[in-house]
Amino acid sequence: MATQTTVTLIDDIDGSEAAETVEFAIDGAAYEIDLNDKNAKKLRDAVANYVAHGRHVSRANTGVRRRGAKAAATRNSREQLQAIRDWARRQGYEVSDRGRIAANIVEAFEAAH
């Protein structure tokens, strides 16, 4: 017996059937959102002026890695780690006072600086 699986994208804004997944990045963080044609147009219209006046940066230079990519381990000084924690909190990230800082937070910090 054959099995057929169907995947239906749902618009993350209004819950209707989505037409596409839109990728965008800001402040060193990359996002994906599933949108129908109307909401995708609204998003593109909302950022069109900024895109028109901005500089295109290749994906390799955005500071954001695709899933599965590995970063080389680096050791940061105590002062650098505190600076990352302080910056991350100002950006709305949740970070502990001690211990390892999540790689995506370190990457976002490095991309912003």
N, C-alpha and C positions, 0 to 999 in steps of 0.2 A: 504494500500500500504506500502510495506517495504522500509526502507531506509538503504543503506549501505554506511558507510563513510570509506574511505581509507586514511591512513596517510603515506606519503612518506617522508623519511628523505632525506635531501639535504646536500651534502658535503659542509661544511663551507669554504673549501679551494678553490675548483675548480668548484662548482656548479653542479657536477654530482650526481647521486643517491648514497646516503650514505648507508653503511652496518651496522653501529653501532654508538652508542654514547659513546665516550671515556671520562672518568673522570680523572682529574689529579689535583694536588695541588702543589703550590710553594709559599714560603714566606707567609704562613698563609692564602692564598687565594685559594679557590677551583674553578675549571673550568670544563665545559662540552663542548665538541665539537663533531659535527656529521661528520663522516669521512667514505669514501669508504675504501675497503680493502687495497689498495695501500697506501693511505695517513695515515691510521692507522698504517701500518707497518713502514712507514717513521718516525712517531712520536715515536713509541716504540723503533725503532733502534736508534733514536737520544738520547734517555734518558737511553738506556740499560746499558751503562757503569756506569752512576750515580746510577741507581737502584742496580746494582751488588755490588757497594761499599757502598751504603747507609744502614741505619737501617730501618726496617719496623716499622711503627707506626700504631697502630690500629686507625680506623676512630674516635673512641671515644676520642682519644688523639691528634687529629690534630688541635684542636682549631677552626675548621670550623663546623658550625651546618647545618644540613639539613633544608630545608624549613619547616616552621611551628613550629620549636622548639623555645621555649621561654627562654630568659636569665633572671636571677635574676637582678633586678635593683641595681646598686651600685652607690655610690656618690664618685666622684673623686675630689681631691683638685684642686684649681686654677692652681697650678704649674703642676700637673699631666695632666690636660686638655691641657695646653699649650704645654707640651712635646708631647702629642698625636698629636696635630695639626702640630707641627714642623715635627715630624716623618712622618705623613701622606703626607704632602707636598713634602718631600724628596722622598717618594715612588710614587708620581704621583697622589695622591688622591686630589680632590678638596674639601676643607673645608673652612667654613666661619671663620672670626675672632672672632665671638661671636655666642652664641646659642648652641643648641644641636649638638653633633657629632654623625653621623650615627653609629648604632650599629655594622655594618660590619667593619667599620674603627677601632672602639675600639677593637673589637675581633681580627682583624689582628695585631694591635699594641701589644695586650696582648700575642698573639701567637708568635710574634717575640721577645718578651722580656721574 
